[in-house]
Amino acid sequence: MSAATTAAKATTTRWDLIGRSLMGLNSAVTFAVFINGFFLMAEASDDRMMVEGWRTFGYLVFSAMWAMLAYRPRHVPAIWEMVIFHKVAATVLAFTILDTTEGMQSSITDTTVAALTIFAYIACRGWQSWRVIQRGDVPANAL
């Protein structure tokens, strides 16, 4: 192996570690928000219980998806794109309601996690996850 190949592999590994670490961070922070959601549900009025519950359980789903991306970033086709779509869409929505407290808070948090996820997608070469399907490396019952 040449010195250039070794240096390129080290750079790739470094970027991969950075991207995976960011997804691990997103997962951990979102899991903490999931736990906090139970406290918010306990304080919610009856007419807000479904919305707060739906939001709380959604945090667990996103925490799990970010954990999957951190663990195997090039082996989970479509997860990257679904997370990026959702966070960008939530960001756009938040910017349309900036005059509200929730819109202001969400514009900051969703912009941050969208940017981190897009950065990690590039750093981890997330688009390569689709090659798993093309190569047939995934067992038939895994999809």
N, CA, C and O atoms as CSV, one atom per row, in Angstrom:
chain,resi,resn,atom,element,x,y,z
A,1,MET,N,N,0.852,-1.170,0.000
A,1,MET,CA,C,0.000,0.000,0.000
A,1,MET,C,C,0.900,1.236,0.000
A,1,MET,O,O,1.845,1.331,0.784
A,2,SER,N,N,0.601,2.153,-0.866
A,2,SER,CA,C,1.421,3.357,-0.970
A,2,SER,C,C,1.089,4.339,0.152
A,2,SER,O,O,0.064,4.223,0.824
A,3,ALA,N,N,1.976,5.296,0.330
A,3,ALA,CA,C,1.766,6.322,1.371
A,3,ALA,C,C,0.524,7.152,1.069
A,3,ALA,O,O,-0.201,7.546,1.984
A,4,ALA,N,N,0.274,7.420,-0.221
A,4,ALA,CA,C,-0.909,8.201,-0.608
A,4,ALA,C,C,-2.184,7.435,-0.298
A,4,ALA,O,O,-3.160,8.020,0.170
A,5,THR,N,N,-2.184,6.132,-0.552
A,5,THR,CA,C,-3.361,5.305,-0.270
A,5,THR,C,C,-3.611,5.237,1.233
A,5,THR,O,O,-4.753,5.321,1.684
A,6,THR,N,N,-2.545,5.086,1.998
A,6,THR,CA,C,-2.674,5.040,3.459
A,6,THR,C,C,-3.204,6.362,3.997
A,6,THR,O,O,-4.067,6.371,4.875
A,7,ALA,N,N,-2.699,7.474,3.483
A,7,ALA,CA,C,-3.163,8.796,3.925
A,7,ALA,C,C,-4.625,9.010,3.553
A,7,ALA,O,O,-5.390,9.562,4.344
A,8,ALA,N,N,-5.021,8.578,2.353
A,8,ALA,CA,C,-6.415,8.726,1.920
A,8,ALA,C,C,-7.332,7.883,2.796
A,8,ALA,O,O,-8.421,8.331,3.155
A,9,LYS,N,N,-6.910,6.673,3.145
A,9,LYS,CA,C,-7.718,5.808,4.004
A,9,LYS,C,C,-7.849,6.416,5.398
A,9,LYS,O,O,-8.927,6.371,5.990
A,10,ALA,N,N,-6.773,6.981,5.927
A,10,ALA,CA,C,-6.818,7.616,7.249
A,10,ALA,C,C,-7.758,8.813,7.248
A,10,ALA,O,O,-8.499,9.028,8.207
A,11,THR,N,N,-7.726,9.593,6.169
A,11,THR,CA,C,-8.628,10.744,6.052
A,11,THR,C,C,-10.071,10.288,5.989
A,11,THR,O,O,-10.936,10.860,6.652
A,12,THR,N,N,-10.338,9.255,5.190
A,12,THR,CA,C,-11.689,8.705,5.068
A,12,THR,C,C,-12.174,8.187,6.418
A,12,THR,O,O,-13.314,8.434,6.812
A,13,THR,N,N,-11.305,7.470,7.121
A,13,THR,CA,C,-11.665,6.936,8.436
A,13,THR,C,C,-11.943,8.067,9.420
A,13,THR,O,O,-12.869,7.973,10.226
A,14,ARG,N,N,-11.161,9.120,9.362
A,14,ARG,CA,C,-11.360,10.263,10.261
A,14,ARG,C,C,-12.715,10.919,9.999
A,14,ARG,O,O,-13.462,11.194,10.939
A,15,TRP,N,N,-13.033,11.170,8.735
A,15,TRP,CA,C,-14.327,11.780,8.402
A,15,TRP,C,C,-15.467,10.868,8.797
A,15,TRP,O,O,-16.498,11.332,9.284
A,16,ASP,N,N,-15.289,9.562,8.591
A,16,ASP,CA,C,-16.318,8.606,8.975
A,16,ASP,C,C,-16.557,8.660,10.486
A,16,ASP,O,O,-17.702,8.649,10.938
A,17,LEU,N,N,-15.490,8.718,11.248
A,17,LEU,CA,C,-15.612,8.799,12.704
A,17,LEU,C,C,-16.307,10.094,13.130
A,17,LEU,O,O,-17.123,10.088,14.051
A,18,ILE,N,N,-15.986,11.197,12.463
A,18,ILE,CA,C,-16.641,12.471,12.773
A,18,ILE,C,C,-18.138,12.381,12.495
A,18,ILE,O,O,-18.951,12.754,13.341
A,19,GLY,N,N,-18.502,11.888,11.319
A,19,GLY,CA,C,-19.919,11.765,10.966
A,19,GLY,C,C,-20.663,10.828,11.897
A,19,GLY,O,O,-21.776,11.131,12.328
A,20,ARG,N,N,-20.058,9.695,12.209
A,20,ARG,CA,C,-20.703,8.735,13.106
A,20,ARG,C,C,-20.846,9.311,14.509
A,20,ARG,O,O,-21.849,9.074,15.182
A,21,SER,N,N,-19.848,10.064,14.949
A,21,SER,CA,C,-19.920,10.698,16.280
A,21,SER,C,C,-21.050,11.720,16.336
A,21,SER,O,O,-21.761,11.809,17.337
A,22,LEU,N,N,-21.216,12.487,15.266
A,22,LEU,CA,C,-22.316,13.459,15.228
A,22,LEU,C,C,-23.670,12.753,15.295
A,22,LEU,O,O,-24.586,13.233,15.962
A,23,MET,N,N,-23.800,11.623,14.612
A,23,MET,CA,C,-25.060,10.888,14.670
A,23,MET,C,C,-25.274,10.283,16.054
A,23,MET,O,O,-26.406,10.210,16.532
A,24,GLY,N,N,-24.190,9.850,16.698
A,24,GLY,CA,C,-24.298,9.370,18.073
A,24,GLY,C,C,-24.720,10.478,19.026
A,24,GLY,O,O,-25.522,10.263,19.934
A,25,LEU,N,N,-24.170,11.667,18.805
A,25,LEU,CA,C,-24.553,12.833,19.616
A,25,LEU,C,C,-26.030,13.165,19.406
A,25,LEU,O,O,-26.764,13.373,20.372
A,26,ASN,N,N,-26.464,13.215,18.151
A,26,ASN,CA,C,-27.887,13.471,17.872
A,26,ASN,C,C,-28.761,12.436,18.568
A,26,ASN,O,O,-29.795,12.773,19.144
A,27,SER,N,N,-28.336,11.169,18.511
A,27,SER,CA,C,-29.116,10.100,19.135
A,27,SER,C,C,-29.209,10.290,20.647
A,27,SER,O,O,-30.291,10.186,21.225
A,28,ALA,N,N,-28.081,10.566,21.281
A,28,ALA,CA,C,-28.066,10.716,22.741
A,28,ALA,C,C,-28.890,11.912,23.200
A,28,ALA,O,O,-29.664,11.808,24.152
A,29,VAL,N,N,-28.726,13.040,22.530
A,29,VAL,CA,C,-29.483,14.245,22.909
A,29,VAL,C,C,-30.980,14.014,22.689
A,29,VAL,O,O,-31.803,14.403,23.517
A,30,THR,N,N,-31.318,13.384,21.579
A,30,THR,CA,C,-32.732,13.129,21.295
A,30,THR,C,C,-33.320,12.136,22.287
A,30,THR,O,O,-34.495,12.239,22.639
A,31,PHE,N,N,-32.522,11.178,22.741
A,31,PHE,CA,C,-33.019,10.252,23.760
A,31,PHE,C,C,-33.300,10.996,25.066
A,31,PHE,O,O,-34.279,10.699,25.749
A,32,ALA,N,N,-32.458,11.947,25.409
A,32,ALA,CA,C,-32.696,12.759,26.608
A,32,ALA,C,C,-33.985,13.567,26.460
A,32,ALA,O,O,-34.748,13.711,27.415
A,33,VAL,N,N,-34.219,14.089,25.263
A,33,VAL,CA,C,-35.455,14.841,25.010
A,33,VAL,C,C,-36.662,13.904,25.096
A,33,VAL,O,O,-37.727,14.303,25.566
A,34,PHE,N,N,-36.494,12.656,24.640
A,34,PHE,CA,C,-37.555,11.645,24.766
A,34,PHE,C,C,-37.927,11.445,26.236
A,34,PHE,O,O,-39.108,11.438,26.582
A,35,ILE,N,N,-36.931,11.283,27.092
A,35,ILE,CA,C,-37.190,11.103,28.531
A,35,ILE,C,C,-37.908,12.330,29.088
A,35,ILE,O,O,-38.867,12.195,29.848
A,36,ASN,N,N,-37.457,13.510,28.720
A,36,ASN,CA,C,-38.103,14.747,29.166
A,36,ASN,C,C,-39.556,14.822,28.686
A,36,ASN,O,O,-40.400,15.432,29.343
A,37,GLY,N,N,-39.837,14.208,27.555
A,37,GLY,CA,C,-41.194,14.220,27.022
A,37,GLY,C,C,-42.220,13.624,27.975
A,37,GLY,O,O,-43.379,14.037,27.977
A,38,PHE,N,N,-41.802,12.656,28.782
A,38,PHE,CA,C,-42.740,12.075,29.741
A,38,PHE,C,C,-43.151,13.098,30.804
A,38,PHE,O,O,-44.290,13.091,31.271
A,39,PHE,N,N,-42.235,13.959,31.176
A,39,PHE,CA,C,-42.569,15.027,32.125
A,39,PHE,C,C,-43.527,16.032,31.484
A,39,PHE,O,O,-44.450,16.530,32.129
A,40,LEU,N,N,-43.290,16.317,30.210
A,40,LEU,CA,C,-44.195,17.221,29.489
A,40,LEU,C,C,-45.571,16.594,29.332
A,40,LEU,O,O,-46.583,17.288,29.426
A,41,MET,N,N,-45.616,15.284,29.093
A,41,MET,CA,C,-46.908,14.597,28.979
A,41,MET,C,C,-47.658,14.632,30.311
A,41,MET,O,O,-48.881,14.777,30.332
A,42,ALA,N,N,-46.938,14.502,31.408
A,42,ALA,CA,C,-47.570,14.502,32.731
A,42,ALA,C,C,-48.224,15.846,33.035
A,42,ALA,O,O,-49.201,15.917,33.780
A,43,GLU,N,N,-47.669,16.923,32.445
A,43,GLU,CA,C,-48.207,18.263,32.687
A,43,GLU,C,C,-49.210,18.699,31.622
A,43,GLU,O,O,-49.859,19.735,31.769
A,44,ALA,N,N,-49.339,17.914,30.551
A,44,ALA,CA,C,-50.190,18.321,29.427
A,44,ALA,C,C,-51.666,18.205,29.789
A,44,ALA,O,O,-52.075,17.313,30.532
A,45,SER,N,N,-52.445,19.122,29.250
A,45,SER,CA,C,-53.904,19.037,29.424
A,45,SER,C,C,-54.416,17.871,28.579
A,45,SER,O,O,-53.727,17.378,27.686
A,46,ASP,N,N,-55.642,17.445,28.884
A,46,ASP,CA,C,-56.216,16.316,28.163
A,46,ASP,C,C,-56.273,16.551,26.656
A,46,ASP,O,O,-56.054,15.625,25.875
A,47,ASP,N,N,-56.563,17.780,26.246
A,47,ASP,CA,C,-56.671,18.050,24.811
A,47,ASP,C,C,-55.306,18.143,24.126
A,47,ASP,O,O,-55.251,18.180,22.897
A,48,ARG,N,N,-54.211,18.183,24.873
A,48,ARG,CA,C,-52.854,18.209,24.294
A,48,ARG,C,C,-52.112,16.887,24.487
A,48,ARG,O,O,-50.995,16.728,23.995
A,49,MET,N,N,-52.718,15.946,25.192
A,49,MET,CA,C,-52.042,14.690,25.525
A,49,MET,C,C,-51.607,13.912,24.279
A,49,MET,O,O,-50.488,13.401,24.231
A,50,MET,N,N,-52.469,13.819,23.286
A,50,MET,CA,C,-52.131,13.061,22.087
A,50,MET,C,C,-50.956,13.698,21.345
A,50,MET,O,O,-50.056,12.993,20.889
A,51,VAL,N,N,-50.962,15.007,21.226
A,51,VAL,CA,C,-49.873,15.705,20.527
A,51,VAL,C,C,-48.558,15.533,21.284
A,51,VAL,O,O,-47.525,15.248,20.678
A,52,GLU,N,N,-48.594,15.704,22.594
A,52,GLU,CA,C,-47.366,15.550,23.388
A,52,GLU,C,C,-46.875,14.106,23.372
A,52,GLU,O,O,-45.670,13.864,23.306
A,53,GLY,N,N,-47.786,13.156,23.432
A,53,GLY,CA,C,-47.402,11.744,23.357
A,53,GLY,C,C,-46.806,11.392,22.005
A,53,GLY,O,O,-45.780,10.716,21.930
A,54,TRP,N,N,-47.446,11.846,20.945
A,54,TRP,CA,C,-46.961,11.594,19.584
A,54,TRP,C,C,-45.556,12.172,19.417
A,54,TRP,O,O,-44.669,11.527,18.857
A,55,ARG,N,N,-45.373,13.376,19.901
A,55,ARG,CA,C,-44.061,14.031,19.810
A,55,ARG,C,C,-43.018,13.263,20.629
A,55,ARG,O,O,-41.905,13.030,20.157
A,56,THR,N,N,-43.373,12.875,21.839
A,56,THR,CA,C,-42.451,12.153,22.704
A,56,THR,C,C,-42.023,10.842,22.076
A,56,THR,O,O,-40.831,10.533,22.050
A,57,PHE,N,N,-42.963,10.070,21.574
A,57,PHE,CA,C,-42.620,8.786,20.965
A,57,PHE,C,C,-41.832,8.978,19.672
A,57,PHE,O,O,-41.017,8.128,19.311
A,58,GLY,N,N,-42.064,10.068,18.984
A,58,GLY,CA,C,-41.293,10.398,17.791
A,58,GLY,C,C,-39.825,10.634,18.122
A,58,GLY,O,O,-38.948,10.295,17.328
A,59,TYR,N,N,-39.553,11.211,19.287
A,59,TYR,CA,C,-38.162,11.407,19.698
A,59,TYR,C,C,-37.440,10.072,19.837
A,59,TYR,O,O,-36.270,9.954,19.474
A,60,LEU,N,N,-38.138,9.070,20.362
A,60,LEU,CA,C,-37.525,7.748,20.491
A,60,LEU,C,C,-37.204,7.169,19.109
A,60,LEU,O,O,-36.140,6.583,18.912
A,61,VAL,N,N,-38.118,7.335,18.164
A,61,VAL,CA,C,-37.893,6.837,16.802
A,61,VAL,C,C,-36.679,7.527,16.184
A,61,VAL,O,O,-35.821,6.865,15.600
A,62,PHE,N,N,-36.604,8.838,16.307
A,62,PHE,CA,C,-35.459,9.559,15.734
A,62,PHE,C,C,-34.165,9.214,16.459
A,62,PHE,O,O,-33.117,9.111,15.822
A,63,SER,N,N,-34.214,9.036,17.757
A,63,SER,CA,C,-33.022,8.619,18.493
A,63,SER,C,C,-32.530,7.273,17.965
A,63,SER,O,O,-31.330,7.080,17.773
A,64,ALA,N,N,-33.445,6.358,17.735
A,64,ALA,CA,C,-33.079,5.036,17.207
A,64,ALA,C,C,-32.519,5.141,15.785
A,64,ALA,O,O,-31.549,4.462,15.449
A,65,MET,N,N,-33.125,5.986,14.955
A,65,MET,CA,C,-32.622,6.120,13.585
A,65,MET,C,C,-31.222,6.715,13.580
A,65,MET,O,O,-30.364,6.245,12.833
A,66,TRP,N,N,-30.969,7.734,14.391
A,66,TRP,CA,C,-29.621,8.297,14.467
A,66,TRP,C,C,-28.639,7.275,15.027
A,66,TRP,O,O,-27.484,7.241,14.603
A,67,ALA,N,N,-29.071,6.444,15.968
A,67,ALA,CA,C,-28.196,5.387,16.495
A,67,ALA,C,C,-27.856,4.385,15.389
A,67,ALA,O,O,-26.713,3.938,15.286
A,68,MET,N,N,-28.838,4.034,14.568
A,68,MET,CA,C,-28.578,3.123,13.446
A,68,MET,C,C,-27.573,3.743,12.480
A,68,MET,O,O,-26.682,3.055,11.982
A,69,LEU,N,N,-27.714,5.028,12.218
A,69,LEU,CA,C,-26.790,5.707,11.310
A,69,LEU,C,C,-25.392,5.790,11.916
A,69,LEU,O,O,-24.401,5.676,11.194
A,70,ALA,N,N,-25.301,5.983,13.206
A,70,ALA,CA,C,-23.994,6.025,13.862
A,70,ALA,C,C,-23.325,4.653,13.831
A,70,ALA,O,O,-22.112,4.552,13.650
A,71,TYR,N,N,-24.110,3.613,14.006
A,71,TYR,CA,C,-23.571,2.258,14.083
A,71,TYR,C,C,-23.162,1.719,12.709
A,71,TYR,O,O,-22.073,1.165,12.562
A,72,ARG,N,N,-24.022,1.878,11.711
A,72,ARG,CA,C,-23.752,1.326,10.377
A,72,ARG,C,C,-24.204,2.326,9.308
A,72,ARG,O,O,-25.241,2.128,8.673
A,73,PRO,N,N,-23.454,3.364,9.114
A,73,PRO,CA,C,-23.903,4.461,8.242
A,73,PRO,C,C,-24.073,4.097,6.765
A,73,PRO,O,O,-24.799,4.780,6.041
A,74,ARG,N,N,-23.421,3.043,6.319
A,74,ARG,CA,C,-23.539,2.662,4.901
A,74,ARG,C,C,-24.268,1.340,4.729
A,74,ARG,O,O,-24.091,0.651,3.724
A,75,HIS,N,N,-25.092,0.986,5.716
A,75,HIS,CA,C,-25.834,-0.271,5.644
A,75,HIS,C,C,-27.317,-0.114,5.939
A,75,HIS,O,O,-28.012,-1.110,6.142
A,76,VAL,N,N,-27.808,1.106,5.967
A,76,VAL,CA,C,-29.225,1.339,6.265
A,76,VAL,C,C,-29.833,2.220,5.165
A,76,VAL,O,O,-30.005,3.424,5.358
A,77,PRO,N,N,-30.156,1.623,4.022
A,77,PRO,CA,C,-30.693,2.426,2.914
A,77,PRO,C,C,-31.968,3.159,3.306
A,77,PRO,O,O,-32.823,2.621,4.010
A,78,ALA,N,N,-32.077,4.380,2.844
A,78,ALA,CA,C,-33.246,5.255,2.988
A,78,ALA,C,C,-33.341,5.966,4.333
A,78,ALA,O,O,-34.041,6.974,4.431
A,79,ILE,N,N,-32.675,5.491,5.358
A,79,ILE,CA,C,-32.787,6.141,6.668
A,79,ILE,C,C,-32.195,7.549,6.619
A,79,ILE,O,O,-32.805,8.497,7.114
A,80,TRP,N,N,-31.011,7.687,6.023
A,80,TRP,CA,C,-30.416,9.019,5.891
A,80,TRP,C,C,-31.395,9.985,5.246
A,80,TRP,O,O,-31.671,11.062,5.773
A,81,GLU,N,N,-31.907,9.583,4.115
A,81,GLU,CA,C,-32.759,10.472,3.335
A,81,GLU,C,C,-34.068,10.801,4.051
A,81,GLU,O,O,-34.558,11.928,3.966
A,82,MET,N,N,-34.635,9.822,4.756
A,82,MET,CA,C,-35.867,10.090,5.505
A,82,MET,C,C,-35.625,11.086,6.638
A,82,MET,O,O,-36.419,12.003,6.848
A,83,VAL,N,N,-34.525,10.899,7.363
A,83,VAL,CA,C,-34.211,11.807,8.474
A,83,VAL,C,C,-33.937,13.211,7.937
A,83,VAL,O,O,-34.439,14.198,8.474
A,84,ILE,N,N,-33.139,13.291,6.877
A,84,ILE,CA,C,-32.822,14.605,6.302
A,84,ILE,C,C,-34.095,15.286,5.806
A,84,ILE,O,O,-34.302,16.471,6.069
A,85,PHE,N,N,-34.950,14.553,5.091
A,85,PHE,CA,C,-36.200,15.144,4.600
A,85,PHE,C,C,-37.020,15.682,5.761
A,85,PHE,O,O,-37.485,16.821,5.716
A,86,HIS,N,N,-37.200,14.880,6.795
A,86,HIS,CA,C,-38.038,15.290,7.919
A,86,HIS,C,C,-37.475,16.529,8.610
A,86,HIS,O,O,-38.215,17.469,8.899
A,87,LYS,N,N,-36.184,16.533,8.872
A,87,LYS,CA,C,-35.591,17.662,9.590
A,87,LYS,C,C,-35.586,18.934,8.745
A,87,LYS,O,O,-35.774,20.027,9.279
A,88,VAL,N,N,-35.375,18.810,7.447
A,88,VAL,CA,C,-35.448,19.997,6.579
A,88,VAL,C,C,-36.884,20.499,6.513
A,88,VAL,O,O,-37.125,21.704,6.585
A,89,ALA,N,N,-37.846,19.575,6.374
A,89,ALA,CA,C,-39.260,19.976,6.327
A,89,ALA,C,C,-39.678,20.639,7.641
A,89,ALA,O,O,-40.395,21.639,7.630
A,90,ALA,N,N,-39.235,20.087,8.767
A,90,ALA,CA,C,-39.559,20.684,10.069
A,90,ALA,C,C,-38.918,22.059,10.207
A,90,ALA,O,O,-39.506,22.964,10.799
A,91,THR,N,N,-37.730,22.217,9.670
A,91,THR,CA,C,-37.054,23.516,9.699
A,91,THR,C,C,-37.829,24.549,8.892
A,91,THR,O,O,-38.039,25.674,9.346
A,92,VAL,N,N,-38.250,24.161,7.699
A,92,VAL,CA,C,-39.027,25.077,6.849
A,92,VAL,C,C,-40.314,25.473,7.565
A,92,VAL,O,O,-40.678,26.649,7.580
A,93,LEU,N,N,-41.000,24.508,8.153
A,93,LEU,CA,C,-42.224,24.808,8.894
A,93,LEU,C,C,-41.935,25.763,10.051
A,93,LEU,O,O,-42.671,26.726,10.265
A,94,ALA,N,N,-40.867,25.495,10.791
A,94,ALA,CA,C,-40.534,26.361,11.930
A,94,ALA,C,C,-40.295,27.799,11.481
A,94,ALA,O,O,-40.697,28.738,12.168
A,95,PHE,N,N,-39.646,27.975,10.336
A,95,PHE,CA,C,-39.382,29.331,9.855
A,95,PHE,C,C,-40.656,30.037,9.395
A,95,PHE,O,O,-40.690,31.265,9.311
A,96,THR,N,N,-41.702,29.266,9.096
A,96,THR,CA,C,-42.969,29.907,8.715
A,96,THR,C,C,-43.751,30.391,9.931
A,96,THR,O,O,-44.678,31.190,9.797
A,97,ILE,N,N,-43.378,29.907,11.124
A,97,ILE,CA,C,-44.083,30.320,12.344
A,97,ILE,C,C,-43.094,30.885,13.363
A,97,ILE,O,O,-43.216,30.633,14.562
A,98,LEU,N,N,-42.128,31.640,12.884
A,98,LEU,CA,C,-41.105,32.220,13.764
A,98,LEU,C,C,-41.671,33.137,14.843
A,98,LEU,O,O,-41.026,33.366,15.866
A,99,ASP,N,N,-42.867,33.659,14.617
A,99,ASP,CA,C,-43.458,34.577,15.596
A,99,ASP,C,C,-43.996,33.852,16.825
A,99,ASP,O,O,-44.481,34.495,17.756
A,100,THR,N,N,-43.918,32.511,16.840
A,100,THR,CA,C,-44.362,31.750,18.006
A,100,THR,C,C,-43.147,31.235,18.769
A,100,THR,O,O,-42.056,31.118,18.210
A,101,THR,N,N,-43.342,30.930,20.046
A,101,THR,CA,C,-42.248,30.386,20.860
A,101,THR,C,C,-41.775,29.055,20.301
A,101,THR,O,O,-40.574,28.816,20.176
A,102,GLU,N,N,-42.716,28.197,19.967
A,102,GLU,CA,C,-42.359,26.880,19.444
A,102,GLU,C,C,-41.647,26.981,18.104
A,102,GLU,O,O,-40.709,26.229,17.841
A,103,GLY,N,N,-42.082,27.896,17.264
A,103,GLY,CA,C,-41.436,28.097,15.973
A,103,GLY,C,C,-40.013,28.583,16.135
A,103,GLY,O,O,-39.117,28.127,15.425
A,104,MET,N,N,-39.794,29.496,17.052
A,104,MET,CA,C,-38.445,30.018,17.288
A,104,MET,C,C,-37.521,28.915,17.801
A,104,MET,O,O,-36.403,28.755,17.312
A,105,GLN,N,N,-37.998,28.153,18.793
A,105,GLN,CA,C,-37.181,27.072,19.352
A,105,GLN,C,C,-36.888,26.005,18.297
A,105,GLN,O,O,-35.749,25.558,18.157
A,106,SER,N,N,-37.912,25.607,17.563
A,106,SER,CA,C,-37.734,24.568,16.548
A,106,SER,C,C,-36.859,25.030,15.400
A,106,SER,O,O,-36.134,24.224,14.817
A,107,SER,N,N,-36.909,26.308,15.062
A,107,SER,CA,C,-36.063,26.788,13.975
A,107,SER,C,C,-34.591,26.615,14.334
A,107,SER,O,O,-33.764,26.365,13.458
A,108,ILE,N,N,-34.266,26.744,15.600
A,108,ILE,CA,C,-32.878,26.576,16.039
A,108,ILE,C,C,-32.511,25.092,16.120
A,108,ILE,O,O,-31.503,24.667,15.556
A,109,THR,N,N,-33.322,24.315,16.814
A,109,THR,CA,C,-32.975,22.901,17.008
A,109,THR,C,C,-33.044,22.108,15.704
A,109,THR,O,O,-32.135,21.331,15.411
A,110,ASP,N,N,-34.094,22.288,14.925
A,110,ASP,CA,C,-34.219,21.513,13.696
A,110,ASP,C,C,-33.198,21.937,12.643
A,110,ASP,O,O,-32.726,21.101,11.873
A,111,THR,N,N,-32.856,23.211,12.598
A,111,THR,CA,C,-31.792,23.648,11.689
A,111,THR,C,C,-30.475,22.996,12.081
A,111,THR,O,O,-29.713,22.556,11.220
A,112,THR,N,N,-30.208,22.934,13.381
A,112,THR,CA,C,-28.962,22.335,13.858
A,112,THR,C,C,-28.885,20.854,13.525
A,112,THR,O,O,-27.890,20.397,12.961
A,113,VAL,N,N,-29.930,20.096,13.868
A,113,VAL,CA,C,-29.852,18.654,13.604
A,113,VAL,C,C,-29.910,18.350,12.108
A,113,VAL,O,O,-29.314,17.371,11.660
A,114,ALA,N,N,-30.608,19.159,11.336
A,114,ALA,CA,C,-30.610,18.973,9.879
A,114,ALA,C,C,-29.207,19.197,9.331
A,114,ALA,O,O,-28.718,18.403,8.527
A,115,ALA,N,N,-28.563,20.269,9.762
A,115,ALA,CA,C,-27.207,20.570,9.282
A,115,ALA,C,C,-26.218,19.488,9.710
A,115,ALA,O,O,-25.382,19.063,8.912
A,116,LEU,N,N,-26.306,19.045,10.951
A,116,LEU,CA,C,-25.411,17.989,11.426
A,116,LEU,C,C,-25.629,16.688,10.661
A,116,LEU,O,O,-24.671,15.991,10.326
A,117,THR,N,N,-26.886,16.363,10.385
A,117,THR,CA,C,-27.183,15.135,9.663
A,117,THR,C,C,-26.705,15.213,8.216
A,117,THR,O,O,-26.154,14.244,7.695
A,118,ILE,N,N,-26.907,16.344,7.571
A,118,ILE,CA,C,-26.431,16.511,6.197
A,118,ILE,C,C,-24.903,16.450,6.161
A,118,ILE,O,O,-24.327,15.820,5.274
A,119,PHE,N,N,-24.249,17.100,7.120
A,119,PHE,CA,C,-22.783,17.048,7.198
A,119,PHE,C,C,-22.312,15.610,7.385
A,119,PHE,O,O,-21.380,15.170,6.712
A,120,ALA,N,N,-22.953,14.873,8.299
A,120,ALA,CA,C,-22.575,13.486,8.560
A,120,ALA,C,C,-22.854,12.598,7.339
A,120,ALA,O,O,-22.093,11.671,7.062
A,121,TYR,N,N,-23.933,12.878,6.617
A,121,TYR,CA,C,-24.260,12.143,5.385
A,121,TYR,C,C,-23.103,12.248,4.395
A,121,TYR,O,O,-22.724,11.267,3.756
A,122,ILE,N,N,-22.554,13.444,4.281
A,122,ILE,CA,C,-21.421,13.657,3.377
A,122,ILE,C,C,-20.160,13.003,3.951
A,122,ILE,O,O,-19.441,12.308,3.233
A,123,ALA,N,N,-19.893,13.222,5.235
A,123,ALA,CA,C,-18.688,12.672,5.858
A,123,ALA,C,C,-18.670,11.143,5.836
A,123,ALA,O,O,-17.617,10.537,5.642
A,124,CYS,N,N,-19.822,10.528,6.033
A,124,CYS,CA,C,-19.920,9.066,6.069
A,124,CYS,C,C,-20.234,8.440,4.712
A,124,CYS,O,O,-20.311,7.218,4.582
A,125,ARG,N,N,-20.413,9.292,3.708
A,125,ARG,CA,C,-20.799,8.807,2.378
A,125,ARG,C,C,-22.085,7.975,2.474
A,125,ARG,O,O,-22.150,6.840,2.001
A,126,GLY,N,N,-23.093,8.571,3.095
A,126,GLY,CA,C,-24.356,7.882,3.347
A,126,GLY,C,C,-25.056,7.377,2.106
A,126,GLY,O,O,-25.790,6.392,2.177
A,127,TRP,N,N,-24.852,8.016,0.977
A,127,TRP,CA,C,-25.483,7.573,-0.270
A,127,TRP,C,C,-25.026,6.164,-0.655
A,127,TRP,O,O,-25.702,5.492,-1.434
A,128,GLN,N,N,-23.896,5.711,-0.124
A,128,GLN,CA,C,-23.417,4.368,-0.444
A,128,GLN,C,C,-24.260,3.278,0.203
A,128,GLN,O,O,-24.111,2.102,-0.129
A,129,SER,N,N,-25.141,3.653,1.121
A,129,SER,CA,C,-25.998,2.644,1.754
A,129,SER,C,C,-26.898,1.963,0.732
A,129,SER,O,O,-27.319,0.825,0.938
A,130,TRP,N,N,-27.193,2.644,-0.359
A,130,TRP,CA,C,-28.037,2.052,-1.398
A,130,TRP,C,C,-27.335,0.911,-2.120
A,130,TRP,O,O,-27.992,0.062,-2.721
A,131,ARG,N,N,-26.019,0.884,-2.069
A,131,ARG,CA,C,-25.279,-0.200,-2.720
A,131,ARG,C,C,-25.545,-1.534,-2.052
A,131,ARG,O,O,-25.384,-2.576,-2.686
A,132,VAL,N,N,-25.946,-1.532,-0.791
A,132,VAL,CA,C,-26.272,-2.772,-0.092
A,132,VAL,C,C,-27.382,-3.499,-0.836
A,132,VAL,O,O,-27.330,-4.717,-1.004
A,133,ILE,N,N,-28.372,-2.761,-1.275
A,133,ILE,CA,C,-29.492,-3.355,-2.013
A,133,ILE,C,C,-29.033,-3.809,-3.392
A,133,ILE,O,O,-29.393,-4.897,-3.841
A,134,GLN,N,N,-28.255,-2.996,-4.052
A,134,GLN,CA,C,-27.803,-3.323,-5.393
A,134,GLN,C,C,-26.922,-4.562,-5.411
A,134,GLN,O,O,-26.991,-5.352,-6.352
A,135,ARG,N,N,-26.092,-4.746,-4.384
A,135,ARG,CA,C,-25.210,-5.907,-4.322
A,135,ARG,C,C,-25.939,-7.137,-3.830
A,135,ARG,O,O,-25.463,-8.258,-4.011
A,136,GLY,N,N,-27.071,-6.943,-3.220
A,136,GLY,CA,C,-27.800,-8.077,-2.678
A,136,GLY,C,C,-27.218,-8.601,-1.386
A,136,GLY,O,O,-27.428,-9.766,-1.049
A,137,ASP,N,N,-26.480,-7.761,-0.641
A,137,ASP,CA,C,-25.875,-8.179,0.620
A,137,ASP,C,C,-26.890,-8.299,1.754
A,137,ASP,O,O,-26.604,-8.897,2.791
A,138,VAL,N,N,-28.064,-7.734,1.551
A,138,VAL,CA,C,-29.081,-7.729,2.597
A,138,VAL,C,C,-29.943,-8.984,2.446
A,138,VAL,O,O,-30.431,-9.267,1.352
A,139,PRO,N,N,-30.133,-9.735,3.524
A,139,PRO,CA,C,-31.038,-10.892,3.436
A,139,PRO,C,C,-32.439,-10.438,2.996
A,139,PRO,O,O,-32.846,-9.310,3.277
A,140,ALA,N,N,-33.147,-11.289,2.331
A,140,ALA,CA,C,-34.473,-10.937,1.792
A,140,ALA,C,C,-35.430,-10.461,2.867
A,140,ALA,O,O,-36.265,-9.595,2.607
A,141,ASN,N,N,-35.327,-11.010,4.069
A,141,ASN,CA,C,-36.273,-10.621,5.137
A,141,ASN,C,C,-35.835,-9.378,5.891
A,141,ASN,O,O,-36.533,-8.956,6.813
A,142,ALA,N,N,-34.683,-8.761,5.529
A,142,ALA,CA,C,-34.206,-7.581,6.244
A,142,ALA,C,C,-34.877,-6.310,5.773
A,142,ALA,O,O,-34.856,-5.309,6.488
A,143,LEU,N,N,-35.466,-6.319,4.605
A,143,LEU,CA,C,-36.114,-5.119,4.094
A,143,LEU,C,C,-37.575,-5.261,4.300
A,143,LEU,O,O,-38.338,-4.364,3.944
